[in-house]
Amino acid sequence: FSVKPISKFPPVIRDIAVVVDNRIRDDEIRMSIATFSGDIHLVELFDEFSSQKLCQGKKSLAFHIQYQNPQKTLTDKEVNAIHRGVVKLLERKFKGVVR
């Protein structure tokens, strides 16, 4: 059990939804996002669905990603760069399609 100190710098929250194969577990994606950058503080799954509109054998997963640096306030440019990296990770590692 570890406790992180509360940062005095504000977080930035971005949402991302990705369509992946049904066999891919959401916790596998969550952990890959969480370990992508030291500035990713928290990743939470908030929606999962499958429908006729998605291809057979696919599901959509949506995550809240909290970006935060304990030393400074992150700029939009910094957060955008990390977020683009997360998108590329999802496309490459999970063959995901970001919605």
MARVODREN-370458 format. One record per atom (N, C-alpha, C): residue number from 1; residue in one letter; atom name; x, y, z. Coordinates in pm, whole numbers, padded with zeros to 5 digits, always signed. Each point is the difference from the previous one (the first is absolute). Layout:
// MARVODREN-370458
pt i NUM; aa a; at CA; u X; v Y; w Z
...
***
This chain:
// MARVODREN-370458
pt i 1; aa f; at N; u +00084; v -00116; w +00000
pt i 1; aa f; at CA; u -00084; v +00116; w +00000
pt i 1; aa f; at C; u +00089; v +00123; w +00000
pt i 2; aa s; at N; u -00013; v +00085; w -00101
pt i 2; aa s; at CA; u +00080; v +00122; w -00004
pt i 2; aa s; at C; u -00092; v +00120; w -00014
pt i 3; aa v; at N; u +00045; v +00109; w +00056
pt i 3; aa v; at CA; u -00077; v +00124; w -00004
pt i 3; aa v; at C; u +00080; v +00104; w -00075
pt i 4; aa k; at N; u -00066; v +00065; w -00096
pt i 4; aa k; at CA; u +00065; v +00109; w -00073
pt i 4; aa k; at C; u -00044; v +00131; w +00063
pt i 5; aa p; at N; u +00094; v +00093; w +00016
pt i 5; aa p; at CA; u -00041; v +00131; w +00053
pt i 5; aa p; at C; u -00091; v +00072; w -00100
pt i 6; aa i; at N; u -00087; v +00082; w +00051
pt i 6; aa i; at CA; u -00089; v +00079; w -00085
pt i 6; aa i; at C; u +00082; v +00111; w -00065
pt i 7; aa s; at N; u -00012; v +00010; w -00130
pt i 7; aa s; at CA; u +00076; v +00100; w -00074
pt i 7; aa s; at C; u -00064; v +00137; w +00014
pt i 8; aa k; at N; u +00083; v +00101; w +00006
pt i 8; aa k; at CA; u -00052; v +00137; w +00002
pt i 8; aa k; at C; u -00025; v +00053; w -00141
pt i 9; aa f; at N; u +00035; v -00080; w -00101
pt i 9; aa f; at CA; u -00019; v +00040; w -00138
pt i 9; aa f; at C; u -00124; v -00068; w -00057
pt i 10; aa p; at N; u -00080; v +00074; w -00077
pt i 10; aa p; at CA; u -00129; v -00055; w -00045
pt i 10; aa p; at C; u +00016; v -00111; w -00104
pt i 11; aa p; at N; u -00091; v -00097; w +00005
pt i 11; aa p; at CA; u +00000; v -00105; w -00103
pt i 11; aa p; at C; u -00071; v +00047; w -00126
pt i 12; aa v; at N; u +00028; v -00067; w -00109
pt i 12; aa v; at CA; u -00073; v +00019; w -00125
pt i 12; aa v; at C; u -00062; v -00134; w -00032
pt i 13; aa i; at N; u -00131; v -00001; w -00026
pt i 13; aa i; at CA; u -00069; v -00126; w -00028
pt i 13; aa i; at C; u -00043; v -00001; w -00146
pt i 14; aa r; at N; u +00035; v -00107; w -00068
pt i 14; aa r; at CA; u -00041; v -00022; w -00139
pt i 14; aa r; at C; u -00068; v -00135; w -00007
pt i 15; aa d; at N; u -00096; v -00011; w -00087
pt i 15; aa d; at CA; u -00067; v -00128; w -00023
pt i 15; aa d; at C; u +00045; v -00055; w -00134
pt i 16; aa i; at N; u +00002; v -00133; w -00009
pt i 16; aa i; at CA; u +00035; v -00065; w -00125
pt i 16; aa i; at C; u -00084; v -00127; w -00011
pt i 17; aa a; at N; u -00053; v -00024; w -00120
pt i 17; aa a; at CA; u -00077; v -00122; w -00027
pt i 17; aa a; at C; u +00069; v -00073; w -00114
pt i 18; aa v; at N; u +00008; v -00131; w +00015
pt i 18; aa v; at CA; u +00070; v -00082; w -00099
pt i 18; aa v; at C; u -00080; v -00127; w -00027
pt i 19; aa v; at N; u -00007; v -00038; w -00127
pt i 19; aa v; at CA; u -00066; v -00124; w -00041
pt i 19; aa v; at C; u +00109; v -00105; w -00016
pt i 20; aa v; at N; u -00018; v -00112; w +00073
pt i 20; aa v; at CA; u +00099; v -00108; w -00001
pt i 20; aa v; at C; u -00071; v -00135; w -00011
pt i 21; aa d; at N; u +00078; v -00103; w -00022
pt i 21; aa d; at CA; u -00052; v -00137; w -00003
pt i 21; aa d; at C; u -00058; v -00037; w +00137
pt i 22; aa n; at N; u -00110; v -00075; w -00001
pt i 22; aa n; at CA; u -00066; v -00041; w +00125
pt i 22; aa n; at C; u +00091; v -00075; w +00095
pt i 23; aa r; at N; u +00102; v -00067; w -00052
pt i 23; aa r; at CA; u +00088; v -00081; w +00085
pt i 23; aa r; at C; u +00097; v +00083; w +00083
pt i 24; aa i; at N; u +00017; v +00126; w -00033
pt i 24; aa i; at CA; u +00094; v +00085; w +00073
pt i 24; aa i; at C; u -00067; v +00049; w +00128
pt i 25; aa r; at N; u +00070; v -00021; w +00112
pt i 25; aa r; at CA; u -00055; v +00039; w +00131
pt i 25; aa r; at C; u +00021; v +00150; w +00024
pt i 26; aa d; at N; u -00099; v +00062; w +00061
pt i 26; aa d; at CA; u +00010; v +00144; w +00027
pt i 26; aa d; at C; u +00114; v +00032; w +00096
pt i 27; aa d; at N; u +00029; v -00089; w +00095
pt i 27; aa d; at CA; u +00108; v +00028; w +00094
pt i 27; aa d; at C; u +00137; v -00003; w -00068
pt i 28; aa e; at N; u +00013; v -00078; w -00106
pt i 28; aa e; at CA; u +00125; v -00003; w -00076
pt i 28; aa e; at C; u +00023; v +00135; w -00069
pt i 29; aa i; at N; u -00106; v +00055; w -00056
pt i 29; aa i; at CA; u +00010; v +00131; w -00064
pt i 29; aa i; at C; u +00025; v +00107; w +00105
pt i 30; aa r; at N; u -00074; v -00006; w +00110
pt i 30; aa r; at CA; u +00015; v +00099; w +00107
pt i 30; aa r; at C; u +00144; v +00004; w +00052
pt i 31; aa m; at N; u +00059; v -00117; w +00023
pt i 31; aa m; at CA; u +00137; v -00005; w +00051
pt i 31; aa m; at C; u +00101; v +00051; w -00104
pt i 32; aa s; at N; u -00024; v -00028; w -00127
pt i 32; aa s; at CA; u +00090; v +00049; w -00105
pt i 32; aa s; at C; u -00004; v +00153; w -00008
pt i 33; aa i; at N; u -00120; v +00056; w +00013
pt i 33; aa i; at CA; u -00012; v +00147; w +00000
pt i 33; aa i; at C; u +00068; v +00058; w +00124
pt i 34; aa a; at N; u -00028; v -00059; w +00116
pt i 34; aa a; at CA; u +00051; v +00052; w +00127
pt i 34; aa a; at C; u +00152; v +00001; w +00007
pt i 35; aa t; at N; u +00064; v -00095; w -00065
pt i 35; aa t; at CA; u +00146; v -00008; w +00005
pt i 35; aa t; at C; u +00067; v +00068; w -00120
pt i 36; aa f; at N; u -00078; v +00058; w -00088
pt i 36; aa f; at CA; u +00056; v +00065; w -00119
pt i 36; aa f; at C; u +00085; v +00122; w +00035
pt i 37; aa s; at N; u -00043; v +00076; w +00100
pt i 37; aa s; at CA; u +00071; v +00124; w +00036
pt i 37; aa s; at C; u -00009; v +00022; w +00150
pt i 38; aa g; at N; u +00106; v +00055; w +00056
pt i 38; aa g; at CA; u -00001; v +00036; w +00142
pt i 38; aa g; at C; u -00099; v +00111; w +00032
pt i 39; aa d; at N; u -00047; v +00071; w -00102
pt i 39; aa d; at CA; u -00097; v +00107; w +00020
pt i 39; aa d; at C; u -00144; v -00049; w -00009
pt i 40; aa i; at N; u -00020; v -00129; w -00018
pt i 40; aa i; at CA; u -00135; v -00056; w +00005
pt i 40; aa i; at C; u -00020; v -00048; w +00143
pt i 41; aa h; at N; u -00091; v +00066; w +00068
pt i 41; aa h; at CA; u -00021; v -00022; w +00144
pt i 41; aa h; at C; u -00106; v -00105; w +00029
pt i 42; aa l; at N; u -00104; v -00006; w -00085
pt i 42; aa l; at CA; u -00112; v -00089; w +00026
pt i 42; aa l; at C; u -00069; v -00035; w -00132
pt i 43; aa v; at N; u -00042; v -00125; w -00014
pt i 43; aa v; at CA; u -00075; v -00044; w -00118
pt i 43; aa v; at C; u -00120; v -00079; w +00050
pt i 44; aa e; at N; u -00121; v +00042; w -00040
pt i 44; aa e; at CA; u -00123; v -00067; w +00044
pt i 44; aa e; at C; u -00087; v -00035; w -00120
pt i 45; aa l; at N; u -00045; v -00124; w -00003
pt i 45; aa l; at CA; u -00098; v -00042; w -00101
pt i 45; aa l; at C; u -00135; v +00056; w +00043
pt i 46; aa f; at N; u -00071; v +00071; w -00092
pt i 46; aa f; at CA; u -00131; v +00051; w +00037
pt i 46; aa f; at C; u -00111; v -00047; w -00093
pt i 47; aa d; at N; u +00034; v -00069; w -00109
pt i 47; aa d; at CA; u -00105; v -00051; w -00089
pt i 47; aa d; at C; u +00054; v -00115; w -00082
pt i 48; aa e; at N; u -00086; v -00099; w -00020
pt i 48; aa e; at CA; u +00031; v -00114; w -00085
pt i 48; aa e; at C; u -00128; v -00041; w -00070
pt i 49; aa f; at N; u +00007; v -00016; w -00132
pt i 49; aa f; at CA; u -00120; v -00049; w -00069
pt i 49; aa f; at C; u +00035; v -00070; w -00130
pt i 50; aa s; at N; u -00091; v -00084; w -00041
pt i 50; aa s; at CA; u +00004; v -00067; w -00129
pt i 50; aa s; at C; u -00134; v +00024; w -00065
pt i 51; aa s; at N; u -00002; v +00012; w -00132
pt i 51; aa s; at CA; u -00127; v +00020; w -00069
pt i 51; aa s; at C; u +00011; v -00046; w -00144
pt i 52; aa q; at N; u -00113; v +00001; w -00068
pt i 52; aa q; at CA; u -00003; v -00036; w -00142
pt i 52; aa q; at C; u +00080; v +00099; w -00084
pt i 53; aa k; at N; u +00012; v +00124; w +00048
pt i 53; aa k; at CA; u +00074; v +00102; w -00075
pt i 53; aa k; at C; u +00150; v -00027; w -00001
pt i 54; aa l; at N; u +00048; v -00072; w +00102
pt i 54; aa l; at CA; u +00140; v -00039; w +00002
pt i 54; aa l; at C; u +00015; v -00130; w -00078
pt i 55; aa c; at N; u +00117; v -00026; w -00048
pt i 55; aa c; at CA; u +00025; v -00125; w -00070
pt i 55; aa c; at C; u -00020; v -00118; w +00094
pt i 56; aa q; at N; u -00035; v -00113; w -00057
pt i 56; aa q; at CA; u -00016; v -00123; w +00078
pt i 56; aa q; at C; u +00128; v -00031; w +00076
pt i 57; aa g; at N; u -00012; v -00035; w +00128
pt i 57; aa g; at CA; u +00117; v -00035; w +00080
pt i 57; aa g; at C; u +00076; v +00120; w +00054
pt i 58; aa k; at N; u -00060; v +00119; w -00008
pt i 58; aa k; at CA; u +00066; v +00122; w +00048
pt i 58; aa k; at C; u -00079; v +00062; w +00115
pt i 59; aa k; at N; u +00070; v +00080; w +00081
pt i 59; aa k; at CA; u -00064; v +00075; w +00107
pt i 59; aa k; at C; u +00065; v +00137; w +00009
pt i 60; aa s; at N; u -00072; v +00094; w +00058
pt i 60; aa s; at CA; u +00052; v +00134; w +00021
pt i 60; aa s; at C; u +00025; v +00018; w +00150
pt i 61; aa l; at N; u +00118; v +00048; w +00033
pt i 61; aa l; at CA; u +00036; v +00030; w +00138
pt i 61; aa l; at C; u +00033; v +00148; w +00010
pt i 62; aa a; at N; u -00051; v +00065; w +00103
pt i 62; aa a; at CA; u +00028; v +00143; w +00019
pt i 62; aa a; at C; u +00065; v +00020; w +00137
pt i 63; aa f; at N; u +00104; v +00081; w +00001
pt i 63; aa f; at CA; u +00079; v +00023; w +00121
pt i 63; aa f; at C; u +00012; v +00150; w +00029
pt i 64; aa h; at N; u -00001; v +00033; w +00130
pt i 64; aa h; at CA; u +00043; v +00132; w +00046
pt i 64; aa h; at C; u +00150; v -00014; w +00027
pt i 65; aa i; at N; u +00079; v +00093; w -00051
pt i 65; aa i; at CA; u +00144; v +00001; w +00027
pt i 65; aa i; at C; u +00031; v +00131; w +00072
pt i 66; aa q; at N; u +00061; v -00012; w +00117
pt i 66; aa q; at CA; u +00038; v +00119; w +00077
pt i 66; aa q; at C; u +00150; v +00021; w -00014
pt i 67; aa y; at N; u +00036; v +00113; w -00059
pt i 67; aa y; at CA; u +00139; v +00039; w -00017
pt i 67; aa y; at C; u +00036; v +00097; w +00111
pt i 68; aa q; at N; u +00114; v -00025; w +00065
pt i 68; aa q; at CA; u +00042; v +00088; w +00108
pt i 68; aa q; at C; u +00148; v -00020; w +00029
pt i 69; aa n; at N; u +00068; v +00110; w +00021
pt i 69; aa n; at CA; u +00142; v -00004; w +00034
pt i 69; aa n; at C; u +00014; v +00056; w +00141
pt i 70; aa p; at N; u +00073; v -00069; w +00088
pt i 70; aa p; at CA; u +00012; v +00049; w +00138
pt i 70; aa p; at C; u +00090; v +00122; w +00015
pt i 71; aa q; at N; u +00074; v +00036; w -00105
pt i 71; aa q; at CA; u +00095; v +00111; w +00006
pt i 71; aa q; at C; u -00047; v +00130; w -00065
pt i 72; aa k; at N; u -00105; v -00013; w -00088
pt i 72; aa k; at CA; u -00041; v +00119; w -00075
pt i 72; aa k; at C; u -00139; v -00022; w -00061
pt i 73; aa t; at N; u -00059; v +00109; w -00046
pt i 73; aa t; at CA; u -00125; v -00007; w -00074
pt i 73; aa t; at C; u +00033; v -00037; w -00144
pt i 74; aa l; at N; u -00065; v -00104; w -00051
pt i 74; aa l; at CA; u +00022; v -00040; w -00138
pt i 74; aa l; at C; u -00070; v +00096; w -00096
pt i 75; aa t; at N; u +00066; v +00033; w -00110
pt i 75; aa t; at CA; u -00061; v +00085; w -00102
pt i 75; aa t; at C; u -00086; v -00086; w -00092
pt i 76; aa d; at N; u -00088; v +00065; w -00075
pt i 76; aa d; at CA; u -00080; v -00072; w -00099
pt i 76; aa d; at C; u +00090; v -00070; w -00102
pt i 77; aa k; at N; u +00106; v +00066; w -00039
pt i 77; aa k; at CA; u +00094; v -00057; w -00098
pt i 77; aa k; at C; u +00061; v -00130; w +00055
pt i 78; aa e; at N; u +00039; v +00000; w +00126
pt i 78; aa e; at CA; u +00059; v -00119; w +00062
pt i 78; aa e; at C; u -00102; v -00114; w +00009
pt i 79; aa v; at N; u -00121; v +00034; w +00044
pt i 79; aa v; at CA; u -00105; v -00102; w +00013
pt i 79; aa v; at C; u -00037; v -00055; w -00138
pt i 80; aa n; at N; u -00012; v +00089; w -00099
pt i 80; aa n; at CA; u -00034; v -00045; w -00136
pt i 80; aa n; at C; u +00104; v -00097; w -00055
pt i 81; aa a; at N; u +00127; v +00026; w +00027
pt i 81; aa a; at CA; u +00107; v -00087; w -00049
pt i 81; aa a; at C; u -00010; v -00138; w +00065
pt i 82; aa i; at N; u -00024; v -00005; w +00129
pt i 82; aa i; at CA; u -00013; v -00130; w +00068
pt i 82; aa i; at C; u -00125; v -00071; w -00049
pt i 83; aa h; at N; u -00109; v +00073; w -00017
pt i 83; aa h; at CA; u -00126; v -00061; w -00045
pt i 83; aa h; at C; u +00014; v -00059; w -00141
pt i 84; aa r; at N; u +00071; v +00071; w -00088
pt i 84; aa r; at CA; u +00027; v -00055; w -00134
pt i 84; aa r; at C; u +00079; v -00130; w +00011
pt i 85; aa g; at N; u +00093; v -00005; w +00094
pt i 85; aa g; at CA; u +00077; v -00122; w +00021
pt i 85; aa g; at C; u -00087; v -00114; w +00048
pt i 86; aa v; at N; u -00099; v +00031; w +00085
pt i 86; aa v; at CA; u -00095; v -00102; w +00047
pt i 86; aa v; at C; u -00080; v -00054; w -00118
pt i 87; aa v; at N; u -00046; v +00088; w -00087
pt i 87; aa v; at CA; u -00075; v -00042; w -00119
pt i 87; aa v; at C; u +00084; v -00096; w -00084
pt i 88; aa k; at N; u +00126; v +00037; w -00025
pt i 88; aa k; at CA; u +00089; v -00086; w -00079
pt i 88; aa k; at C; u +00022; v -00135; w +00068
pt i 89; aa l; at N; u +00013; v +00000; w +00132
pt i 89; aa l; at CA; u +00015; v -00123; w +00076
pt i 89; aa l; at C; u -00120; v -00092; w -00021
pt i 90; aa l; at N; u -00121; v +00057; w +00011
pt i 90; aa l; at CA; u -00122; v -00080; w -00016
pt i 90; aa l; at C; u -00011; v -00056; w -00141
pt i 91; aa e; at N; u +00037; v +00079; w -00098
pt i 91; aa e; at CA; u -00007; v -00046; w -00139
pt i 91; aa e; at C; u +00104; v -00109; w -00027
pt i 92; aa r; at N; u +00119; v +00018; w +00052
pt i 92; aa r; at CA; u +00109; v -00094; w -00027
pt i 92; aa r; at C; u -00013; v -00129; w +00082
pt i 93; aa k; at N; u -00014; v +00014; w +00130
pt i 93; aa k; at CA; u +00004; v -00117; w +00089
pt i 93; aa k; at C; u -00128; v -00082; w -00003
pt i 94; aa f; at N; u -00116; v +00069; w -00014
pt i 94; aa f; at CA; u -00129; v -00069; w +00010
pt i 94; aa f; at C; u -00078; v -00001; w -00131
pt i 95; aa k; at N; u +00060; v +00054; w -00106
pt i 95; aa k; at CA; u -00068; v +00012; w -00129
pt i 95; aa k; at C; u -00134; v +00072; w +00018
pt i 96; aa g; at N; u +00001; v +00097; w +00092
pt i 96; aa g; at CA; u -00122; v +00075; w +00032
pt i 96; aa g; at C; u -00028; v +00111; w -00099
pt i 97; aa v; at N; u -00126; v +00037; w -00006
pt i 97; aa v; at CA; u -00044; v +00114; w -00080
pt i 97; aa v; at C; u -00057; v +00102; w +00097
pt i 98; aa v; at N; u +00068; v +00112; w +00013
pt i 98; aa v; at CA; u -00046; v +00104; w +00092
pt i 98; aa v; at C; u -00118; v +00072; w -00062
pt i 99; aa r; at N; u -00106; v +00015; w +00080
pt i 99; aa r; at CA; u -00122; v +00063; w -00049
pt i 99; aa r; at C; u -00002; v +00147; w +00031
***
